Amino acid sequence: MPADDIVITGLGIVSPVGGDASSTMKALLCGESGVTLLPEAQRGGTSVWLCAPVDDRALTRVSRRETMRHDRSVHLALQAGREGWQDAGAPQAEPSRVASVIATGMGGLTILLGLYDRYLVRGPISVPAHTITGIMANASAALLAAEIGARAAAVSLASACASGADAIAHALRLFRDDEIDVALAGGTEAIVHPVTLSAFAALRALSRQHDDPSRASRPFDRDRDGFVLGEGAAVLVMERRRHAEARGARIWARVAGAGSTCDGSHLVAPDPTGHWNAEAIGKALRAAQIGPSDVSCVSAHATATVVGDLAEAEALKKAFGPALGGIGVTALKSSFGHMIGASGAVAAAVAAMSVRDRVVPPTRNLDHLDPSIDLDVIREAHRPLPADAAVLVNSAGFGGHNTALVIASS
Amino acid sequence: MARILPERDLMELVREVAEEALDMDLSEASPQTPLRSLGMDSSDQLELVSILEDRLDVCLPDSAFSELETVGGLIAAFARLQAADSAPRADEDSEERPSDARR
């Protein structure tokens, strides 16, 4: 095994279906749903109130002081980051060779929305000192950097729903440039709020299947009608293999490659031909030095919007060609909705557990595969993976951002 | 209109806000206790001040920040503001506050 491989030595997830990585994986394998209805008192007249929230009781690693001081997206990042760091055995490394890359699509949006109500009633005097540090999108990256002693870089990236995958891709570049030996990399998002729900609803992006919440998120299904807004965070500890092996670390998987492109066409709608998404996948496969037929499984972006799923199916067809017939595709958002800037990182963390445990979680709510989508979508509970597996994690975001990651057996 | 509290009650309010907003126990603190010795860094101090301003409906001028070395200094600064605010003013309608620019 090349000593310069980049491996995953720690995982942390907080999601609508589990408070940590293992409970999230277990829930996904059991086909559980984290989708529910926003309590009536919190809806504020919004026309869509389906959501997939994180249970507050999951935030066991966040102090009361941190809860009061920071935005919820930071709470989730601290929870997942601390779990991941502990899972990796808190690696000792030269601080100038450690980075913290925590992405978010929207940053500390809800802390500001909450304060504005107070501002309207009580004026500027009611705005607390933590407001700016609460809103700023880099707060999670900076706080975790301070905690683990990361001095090489601390940065937050924003590429909407591809942010989490882009954080991992960015960390990989820092490794390739020989800037670092250890990185915390992932994404966080917590924007479940009547204003954001209304805003996504205005884009006609959300499912409105309120009558049966657990069945509302229906990626690739004929009857899909949009995504369910979720929240969560996932953070990987990425490490140079020789660094990990020197300290006897347990290795989950490799981050074998990453590739990014931009559709460069529209701020919201994906390129229906999937051309640039396919290019991103091709770049990731080349970086991983594997071909399409070496991929065992695709963890699709699959938000369950009508156009998004179609464009992704086209992209997969273009990227994999005839090899696609032998590749199972899973759509995790069928269980926990769309965690926006966290979703790519959560999918990468789940992929790492998949290749290590050799099992892929199923896609829920797929009753009738859209006849115009020709994919082997995994519905059964435990699709096995070979010992030498590679999972392609696909991510796309508003703005035309496409990022693909290859997570492979170690 | 400012909420007027005697100094003893101000001390109680400071303890309450530090506990609620900063998760800090000030029960053992005396007026002479330096804020930094309680583990309060500059952003904690700003947080405490901003919440006290909200609760008491007064605005601490930037010039007063240099006095906030100790718990007693903090309380004295707010006590002085309250006294100034409760004194009769020529222009009762004036909304102008000395440090509004800071916001």
Interface residues (C-beta under 8 A of the other chain):
Chain A: S63 R64 R65 M68 R69 R122 P124 I125 S126 V127 P128 A129 H130 T133
Chain B: E20 A21 L22 D23 M24 S43 L46 E47 V49 S50 I51 E53 D54 D57 C59 D100 R103
